[in-house]
């Protein structure tokens, strides 16, 4: 009888182990199914995010191209406006060159200077004043000691200076006293 009990115990132990193994297997299979489900969801999110990224990159590329084209258009418009304002100067120079009379040449040059000044004014470009020396506006290329003149007084202008608003286009080249 003792032998029968011994053989019965291992069968019961085997059955208990078998049930425990089956529970573990079912639990692991459930976990695997859940992980597969999560992996599919993650894969779907990755594809969605990748699609959004590709769309965004295409939109950015289109924006960049459109901006470059607009910049070129603005530059061409500004360039054309500037040339349009200067063309009357060229017309006056051509008239002066075509004239056979000295008075005609002089009048043509005067018209050219006036037309050029008008063109600069239309573009918002002003001449820099040259009364008192200012190193932010003038380039002193000569210095003279003259007691009849005040300190930092501009005696002679070699080249006029121009500005547009606060931006200096060309500094005035001057001779300064004292």
C-alpha positions in Angstrom: 0.0 0.0 0.0 2.7 2.3 0.7 3.9 1.8 -2.9 0.4 2.8 -4.2 0.4 6.0 -2.2 3.9 6.8 -3.5 2.8 6.4 -7.1 -0.5 8.3 -6.5 1.4 11.3 -5.1 3.6 11.8 -8.1 0.5 11.6 -10.4 -1.3 14.2 -8.3 1.9 16.4 -8.3 2.2 16.0 -12.0 -1.4 17.0 -12.5 -1.0 20.1 -10.2 2.2 21.0 -12.0 0.5 20.5 -15.3 -2.4 22.9 -14.3 0.1 25.4 -13.0 2.0 25.2 -16.3 -1.2 25.6 -18.3 -2.1 28.7 -16.2 1.4 30.2 -16.7 1.2 29.4 -20.5 -2.2 31.1 -20.7 -1.0 34.1 -18.8 2.1 34.3 -21.0 0.0 33.9 -24.2 -2.3 36.7 -22.9 0.7 38.9 -22.3 2.1 38.1 -25.8 -1.3 39.0 -27.3 -1.3 42.3 -25.4 2.2 43.1 -26.4 1.4 42.3 -30.1 -1.6 44.6 -29.8 0.6 47.4 -28.3 3.2 46.8 -31.0 0.5 47.2 -33.7 -0.7 50.4 -32.1 2.8 51.8 -31.8 3.4 50.8 -35.5 0.3 52.7 -36.5 1.3 55.8 -34.5 4.8 55.7 -36.1 3.3 55.5 -39.5 0.9 58.4 -38.7 3.8 60.5 -37.3 6.0 59.7 -40.3 3.2 60.8 -42.6 2.8 64.1 -40.7 6.5 64.6 -40.8 6.6 64.1 -44.6 3.7 66.5 -45.1 5.4 69.1 -42.9 8.7 68.8 -44.8 6.8 69.2 -48.1 5.0 72.3 -46.8 8.3 73.7 -45.6 10.0 73.1 -48.9 7.1 74.8 -50.7 7.3 77.7 -48.3 11.0 78.1 -48.8 10.6 78.1 -52.6 7.7 80.5 -52.5 9.7 82.9 -50.1 12.7 82.8 -52.4 10.5 83.6 -55.4 8.9 86.5 -53.5 12.3 87.8 -52.5 13.5 87.8 -56.1 10.3 89.6 -57.1 10.8 92.3 -54.4 14.4 92.8 -55.4 13.5 93.1 -59.1 10.7 95.6 -58.3 13.0 97.7 -56.1 15.8 97.6 -58.8 13.3 98.5 -61.5 11.9 101.4 -59.4 15.4 102.7 -58.8 16.5 102.5 -62.5 13.2 104.2 -63.5 14.0 107.2 -61.3 17.6 107.5 -62.8 16.7 107.1 -66.4 15.8 110.9 -66.8 19.4 111.6 -65.9 20.6 109.5 -68.7 18.2 111.2 -71.1 19.6 114.6 -70.1 23.2 113.4 -70.6 22.3 112.1 -74.1 20.7 115.5 -75.0 23.7 117.4 -73.7 26.1 115.1 -75.7 24.0 115.6 -78.9 24.1 119.4 -78.6 26.6 121.3 -80.8 26.4 124.5 -78.8 28.3 125.1 -75.6 25.2 126.7 -74.0 23.2 123.6 -74.9 25.8 121.3 -73.2 25.8 123.5 -70.1 22.0 123.6 -69.9 22.0 119.8 -70.4 24.4 119.3 -67.6 22.4 121.5 -65.3 19.2 119.6 -66.2 21.1 116.4 -65.5 22.2 117.5 -62.1 18.7 118.6 -61.2 17.1 115.4 -62.5 19.6 113.3 -60.5 18.9 115.3 -57.4 15.1 114.8 -58.0 15.7 111.1 -58.5 17.6 110.8 -55.2 14.9 112.8 -53.4 12.2 110.5 -54.8 14.1 107.5 -53.4 14.4 109.1 -50.0 18.1 109.8 -50.2 19.3 113.1 -48.7 22.6 114.9 -48.8 24.6 115.0 -45.5 25.0 118.5 -44.2 28.5 119.8 -44.1 28.8 122.7 -41.6 30.3 121.2 -38.4 32.4 118.0 -38.5 30.8 114.9 -37.1 32.9 111.7 -37.4 29.6 109.7 -37.7 28.8 111.5 -40.9 32.0 112.9 -42.3 35.4 111.5 -43.4 38.1 114.1 -42.6 40.9 113.7 -45.2 42.6 117.0 -44.5 43.1 119.3 -41.5 43.9 123.0 -41.5 44.9 125.4 -38.8 42.9 128.6 -39.4 42.2 131.1 -36.6 39.4 132.8 -38.5 37.5 129.5 -38.5 35.8 127.8 -35.6 36.7 124.5 -34.1 35.7 121.4 -36.1 34.3 123.7 -38.8 34.2 122.1 -42.3 36.3 124.3 -44.6 35.9 122.4 -47.9 33.8 119.5 -49.2 35.7 117.2 -51.6 32.9 114.7 -52.0 29.3 115.0 -50.9 27.9 112.4 -48.6 24.4 110.8 -48.7 22.1 108.9 -46.4 18.7 107.2 -46.5 17.1 107.6 -43.1 19.7 106.6 -40.5 21.8 104.5 -43.0 24.8 106.3 -44.4 25.2 105.4 -48.1 28.4 107.4 -48.5 30.3 109.5 -45.9 31.1 113.2 -46.9 34.8 113.6 -47.6 35.9 117.0 -46.0 38.7 119.3 -44.9 38.3 120.4 -41.3 39.7 123.4 -39.6 41.4 123.6 -36.1 
